[in-house]
Amino acid sequence: MNLAIIGIGKVHHIMNPGSENLFMKAFKTTIPVFFGYIPLGMAFGFLLAGAGFHWIYALVMSIFIYTGAGQFIAVTLLAAGAQFIEFATITLLINLRHSFYGLSLLEKFSGVGKVKPYLIFALTDETYALLTTTQVPEGASKARFYFYISVLDHLYWITGSVLGAVLGSLLNLNLEGMTFVLAALFVVLTIEQYYASRARFPFIAAIFAGILSLLIFNPENMLLLSIIIGTLILIAHEKTIKDKAPPGDKQ
């Protein structure tokens, strides 16, 4: 795929002679996302082609929108003739959770220089999971390492979605169950985060918030609300720990 080749070429162009190992480290780190994004991106491409759109739509949307859930919903909205304001509003609401991600990455993204705008744009759930659980190799450039992870994940999604759109326009396929790839990918990344983290309370808080949201709200509206509930629980927990800490240990 030409776009993937161009993207990889740009990545290697900014490397210095000693950074090839860093790129390979990033590539190995993103392998779980590769196995999730290729089939999931293909599922999106299949749906887009099934709705009667040219594969170029998959390419443009995956480059400039790059939001899995938003792109799946966009297929329905485009097919129904929705207005731009409707599409923009729904996309904003779906991805509002990324504001919470951004707050937790303020320190990690400090000092990354000119790649920071792209890191912010390319921040997906899966990329966030990798950035928060993977240590930058000792002595390596944090900016380059984070950029390699982000751009590789982005290229996987572009490749999968375009491949699916092209094949979908040529083949008549049964897509039942394919979107479960996303749920499976989240499970794998959550398990990796669990073993990479010493803190266990955030996982307990997340499970509690999810169950509570499902009991109180309907499944369509529980995602953002569960994030808010989980965040409030973590804030309260942090405040409790600080209140119990000896005076000299409080910041």
ABEGO torsion letter per residue (X at the ends): XAAAAAAAAAAAAABBAAAAAAAAAAAAAAAAAAAAAAAAAAAAAAAAAAAGBBAAAAAAAAAAAGBAAAAAAAAAAAAAGBBAAAAAAAAAAAAAAAAAAAAAAAAAABGAEAAAAAAAAABBAAAAAAAAABBBBBGBBAAAAAAAAAAAAAAAAAAAAAAAAAAAAABBBBABGAAAAAAAAAAAAAAAAAAABABAAAAAAAAAAAAAAAAABBAAAAAAAAAAAAAAAAAAAAAAAAAABBAAABX
